């Protein structure tokens, strides 16, 4: 009788990660959320505000994807297949924002300040 045939395969058993890891990440998410709320509490304004909010948002999303969605333990091919399309969309959105700024500034240079002001609304 072959004992190897009766041994469960490694992929048949679910991965067990220590609960301590999940609790630590949960606490870290709580702290990052507190920092995000502190940006509003201290009334940070301008580009610093949006930069901090986006950094905290991306950190929280990254920890949730990596740990709670088990992406950390997946093969590289699957990670790339899941993460590359959204990253490509972010690059394209960034390029569209740059193009939009260029178009707006070109209109200001060509037509003057009245191009930036909205057209008046007439109520008859």
Phi, psi and omega in degrees: 000132183271116181286334181293331181289336182265349180285134179293141179289155182297327182281348177285334180269138178287150177288134177249121178250145183297139180298333179301322178297314181294320179293321179296315179294321177299316177297319178297320176297322177297316180295316179297323176294321177297319177297321179297318177291328179294332175301317177287319183299319180272006175054046174292134184236167173079206182294329179298319179302308184289327177296314179296317180298316181292320178298311180297321180296315181292322177297314180296315179298319179297316179294321179296315180294315185292315188262303186287332177261008173061025180291333181300329186260011179270165177289156183300320181300317179291321177301314181294320180296329181272321188269334184292318179301314177296324177294321177297320177296321177298320177297315180295322177296319177299317178296322177294323178295318177297316179297321178296318177296318179299315180297316180297314181293326176295319177296318178298318181292323184278319188251353180087189185291336181294342177290332182278335182277142177289154179292142179293146180260128180256127177255115180260000000 
